[in-house]
Amino acid sequence: MLKDSKIWKLALFYFAGYTSIYGLSFWIPTIIKSLSENATTNLEIGWLAMIPSLVGIPAVMFVGWNSDRTNAHKSHLLVCLMIAVIGFIGCGFSDSVFMMVLMLTITSFGLYGFSGCFFAYMTFFFTESTAPVGIALVNSFAALGGFVGPMILGTVAFTQGMFILSGLLVIGVITLLSLKLTSASDENIVKEVEVNINQL
């Protein structure tokens, strides 16, 4: 399975999203504080930092539900990542607490929505026998994003970090576009997964 390019494409795609999610979630309070000019208390910062995550909850549920309903997981992933890219770019240009919280909320909608349907999409590339190893490989590589994401925003200025993360998501979009279910074996995997879903 290590020779399968789809494994590494899925891993790179998930790494891009995983890095962005962790980079954002670790630094949201500090990002808001940096724009508050000491006019916002720690309690207020906590409430403001909670808004993006609250918006992320319905995003996970809606994108996951709608992608399963329409069987259009790839297009949902593309839309979510593009929303997150726009949000990150907006964060890079934000110069007020209001605009930053708004852009962070948009970004969170895209990032959390992405996580809501990625695992369903990934199953189309594996059979029951290959799924445990394949999913473990993808997760193991992507887990590095839990270190890389916070490190990016902790090393460079927040504005630069936002643009770096948006660039990483663009790489993720390009990688996703290169993933295709074309072979007969891939079609059999899709049918197998659909049968299992219908049985549930």
Disulfide bonds with the S-S distance in Angstrom:
none
